[in-house]
Amino acid sequence: MAAGAAPRPARRGGRREGGSNGPRREAAPGLVSVMESVEAVARTLLSFGRLSRGLPFGRAHGLSSRDPLLPLAPRSQENADPQRTAFLLRKQWTLYSVTPLYRFSNAHLRDYARLLSAFIAAEKQKGLAVEVGVELDIKVAVSSLPYLKGSDQDQAAILVQLSSRSPASPKNSEEKLIWSGWFCCVSGDNLSKNVPEDFTCLPLFLVNGAECYTSIVGSWFQKTFDCSFRRLAISPLILSWMAAMWTGCKVDKTASAMELVFSVPCLPQPLDISYAIHPEDAKALWDTVQKTPGEIIQEEVDVFMDCLYSHFHRHFRIHLSATKLVKVSTAIASAHCDGIIKVRF
Amino acid sequence: MDETVAEYIRRTVLKIPRDEIKTMLEKWGLLSETQLQTINFRQIKESISQDVVQLCEENSVDIKQAAVLDIIYNHVYPNKRVWCVYQMKKTGEEAEFFDLTDFKKKFKGRLRSALKNVTINFREYEDNAIWIRIAWGTPYTKPNQYKPSYVVYHSQTPYVFISASVLKSNLPLLCQALVLASNYHDIREMELRSHSLNSLKDIVFKRYSQNFQTHYPRPLQERNVAPKSADLRIIQENRNEKERIERVNREVFGDGPQPKLEFAQYKLETMFKSDPQMDVLDKKEPFRCLVKFSSPHLLESLKSLAPAGMADAPISPLLTCIPQKARNYFKIREKKHFFPESFVSP
């Protein structure tokens, strides 16, 4: 890897510039940090699949030095303009893990949209309360997002969007997006080899919108492709990764604090601890911990967290490592152990 | 009777749990015994409140009388509000005789001259507590009865407990009026806040059992030890350490029940220190953090941390000092000292 390299390496997989050293782009600072953050978030969201399944990453775990970038970067680096990843932003995403889909085909997305639309209409007629007191015309769109995937072997992400138009409003009035869900795959080479024919691997499902629509869409996918959905919990280990990764992103002066929330439920009286660090100070600490630009390794995350824990222990003599990390929050995004990620900007 | 008064009475009654309504109305005393007997207290609250309003109409109840019902409700359920503690200071040492009439007159006078439109109610309780309810208006608008401030003043002490309404702009005026009326010179806000009014009183009046250093070991039989299993196959490892932790924990927290607080907040402006071998951050500026602890019963929760193995025993004095220092909001800076481990909180 070339030191002080060209601002945007064109190689597949891209490079994460976690530190802020060196001149990087000529673009306006505001645009730069938005772009970086979009990358960081897209990368993060896609990494969950991998991280959640405990798949190895990090130099310490022996990934080939040819592609030391970790966690996996989406191909979004190459051709994602902010427009196409805009749907990710300023939203809260609930995470599910999905078993492989049987006989799913990218060629039939339009048909799927049609069938799902009919399914939703039927559910409404059956009287399932979709939205109380509101008569809505629901339109379904299913599209492929070829630029959101971990590696070439992965399936392209699939986006399902529900929009509505009130029947009272004129025909060509704008439709309002009421629900989004997207399936994606980030396993890279490992999983694709083992997947039997006829199965499509899209193990991560992210949802934004009302629970009633989530269950309808989920039921349809379950019936149609014989798959099953399960809420994905985010472990403290992964939350720490998120915290470290997002802390390293450059943010402006008015950024909110980096906050870690711990819970100690099994006491006679439960206790919650919120530990918020000034974003500049948190980033300064992370920048000294993260030694190799373009990589994050497990040891660095451990050191970062240990530093924060020991600073806390110095004051309060409480071992935060014995408590449960339930939420991490930075200016860019926040993640909760119940499998909820909020993209903040 | 004004319909705004009727509506206010209706809403106040609705706040009260159904089983308590009769008792509170009796305490209120605005409705006669015969009138109260006409109300069916078993019906739904909406109907009860309408009956009450009807009877108040007959008695031509005014807003000031209606406000008394609100005080009674808040006196029984103070924990629905957040209370802040203020301490007044006087320069002279003489304990002046407290004249309640004079206090009320001066207090009302100060507020009315500034705002013209205020509803002020006083109610005295047994423990020398004076409850004051203030509904705030302006020279041009009527008082907002739905966002009153409450003040609890124990006249024999310099302490005032204030549950400010959302209208924080009236706080300086309120403080002024208190100082003037009670013949003090100054008032300052203590960094102590909680929902539990009684716990705040326990803390500032030192009514909780305080921790103290024992210079003799307490015999273990004194303690109410839970009967251990008679099964000899179960042995407790680290028994000595466990007992040391229990003992030290009780020393720093005291034996009695802890005052009930819901949160503590620490603004840390201390230096970040690490093992030099780790080669991490070594800045000359403070590592700025904000730490918030919250729990339904914070002090009991903190007390249970060391025995649960999550904290060292003794736990940090930053936490155990909360009742003695009578504060739960702290700003911690590095002490400029040989021993940078110690902290000072201004």
Interface residues (C-beta under 8 A of the other chain):
Chain A: A257 V264 C266 L267 P268 Q269 P270 L271 D272 I273 S274 Y275 A276 I277 H278 D281 A284 L285 T288 V289 V303 C307 S310 H311 F312 R314 H315 F316 R317 I318 H319 A322 T323
Chain B: Y266 L268 T270 F272 K273 S274 M278 D279 V280 L281 D282 K283 F287 R288 C289 L290 V291 K292 F293 S294 S295 P296 H297 L298 E300 S301 L302 S304 L305 A308 G309 M310 A311 D312 P314 I315 S316 L318 L319 I332 E341 F343
